[in-house]
Amino acid sequence: MARRSLSAPDGHDASIPTRHAAPPKEHTMPNATTRLLLQRGQASRLANARATRLTSAAGTLWITIDHDARDIILEPGQGFSVQTGEPVTVSALSGPAVLDLQPLEARP
C-alpha cells in the first residue's frame, strides 16, 4: 500500500496510506502469440496493438483505448481485433484473467 506524506496542523509530518491501483505495466507487441496473466485490478498497457487480436482465455477483461469512448468487456472465449494505433489498456475486471495477444499480420 502506498503512503502519502502530509503536513499536520501542528507542523509535524504525517504519513497516511493511500489505495491506488498500480500504474499499468507497458508492453510492446510481440510478433508471435503471447499470453499474459492479469490479477484482479491489474492493468497492462499495450503501446502498439494495431492489427492484434485480444482474446480472453480465462476471466473477464476490460479494454479501453486512448481517445475512444467505448468500454470493451471480454468474457472467456470472446475476442476483439484492435484496428487503431492508439495505446490500449487491458484490465482484469472481477478476478484473475488470461489475455491472449495474437498478431493479425506481420509487423515490421
N, C-alpha and C positions, 0 to 999 in steps of 0.2 A: 504494500500500500504506500502510495506517495505521501509526502508530508509537505506542508506549506508553512513557511515562517511568516509570522505576523508580529507587529509591534503592539504590545498591550498598552492600555492607557497609563499604566504606572511606569512605562519606559522599558520594561524588560521584554526580551524576545520570547515569543510563544510559538510552538510548533503544533499544528493540527493535522490530522490525517485527512487526505482527500481521496475520493474514489473517482478515478478516471480510467477509462479503457486505455490500454497501452496503444501508442500510435501504431497504425498498420505497418507491417513489415513489407518492404517493397521488393518485388520480384521482377526480373526481366524474363521475357518469354522465351522458352526453350524451343528447339527445332524438333523435338520428339514429345510424345505424350508424357505428361508429368502428373503426379498425384500429390496433393497437399492435404495434410490433416490439420483441421482448424478446431480449436477448443471453443466452447460456448463463449460468445462475445469477442473472440479473436478475429482480427481482420487481416487480410492480405491485399496489398495494393499492387496491381498489375500495370506496369509502366507502359507497355505497348502490346495490347491484347488484340489488335486488329486481326481479323481472319483467324480467330481462335474459337473453338467450341468449348464452352464451360459446361460441365455435367456434374450433377450431384450423384456421387456413387453411394453416399450414405448421409443421412441427416438433412436438415433444411438450411439452405443458403440464401442470403440476402445480397443481391448485387445492385450496386449503384455505379453510375457512370458520370464523370465530371461533365457539367453543362447539359445534363439530361434529367428531366424531372421525374422520369419513371423509377419506380422501385420494382425490381425483378426478384421474385421468390421462386426458388427451385426446390422441389421435393425430390426424394430419391428417384433416380431414373430419368428425371427431366433435364433438358439441356437448353442452352442459349448460345447463339453464334454472335460474336462481337463483330460489328461492322464499322466501328469508329476507331480512330487513333487516340481518342481521349483516354486518360487513365481510368481504370476500373477498380473498384474496391469490392471485395467479396468477404462477407462475414458469416460465421456460423451463428444461426439465429436462436435456436432453442436448446441446443446441446452440441456435442461434438459432431463434426461433419467432415466428409471427404470430398474434395474437389478434384475432378479430373480436367486437365487442360490438354486439348488436342489441337495442333495447328491444322487449319483447313487447306493451307497451301504452303509451299516452301518460302522461307524468309531469307532475305539476303544476308 
